[in-house]
Amino acid sequence: MKNILLIFALISVSFVNAQAFEGKGDQKFQVGANIQDEATGINVSFDYGLGDNISVGISSAYALGIDDRLDADFGDRFDLKARFNANLGTVLNIDDNFDLYPGLSLSLKNFGGHLGARYFFSDGFGIFTETTFPLAKYSNDKSDIGYYIHNQFAVNIGATFNL
């Protein structure tokens, strides 16, 4: 009986057809951890497909664990970004379940870039990782807490969902 269940499970998995980016109208929601030098927190993002390999979206991060030497209020901890992605999964043709997406973002803290990757295990669920980095900071004032939070190289890692 166990062997029959195992064979059935393996056959069922082979019929799952997950696709990381489907093009125009595709919608992705991501939630995960945001890890920076001076803080850790949560990150959420939403991407909407405009074309075969182009998507736009919004991303927000909130720093929860802040270095003790920084006294941050809500405005310092929160960041909101408009984002543009070039979804290269179909161009690279590595796997239908994999998407690599470099992009640019305009946030409340800076103008920056990101490089991310998603892998889907099923039609609706996968994992992602993303690095973000500032290209131009709005202020170089080191006495401003915002200089240290959301204004440096950061890593996001978490779950991604097809909507």
Secondary structure, DSSP 4 states (H G I P E B T S, - for coil): -HHHHHHHHHHHHHT----S--STT-EEEEEEEEE-SSEEEEEEEEEEE-SSSEEEEEEEEEEEEE-TT----HHHHEEEEEEEEE--HHHHTS-TTEEEEEEEEEESSEEEEEEEEEEESSSSEEEEEEEEEEEEES---TTSGGGTSSSS-EEEEEEEEE-
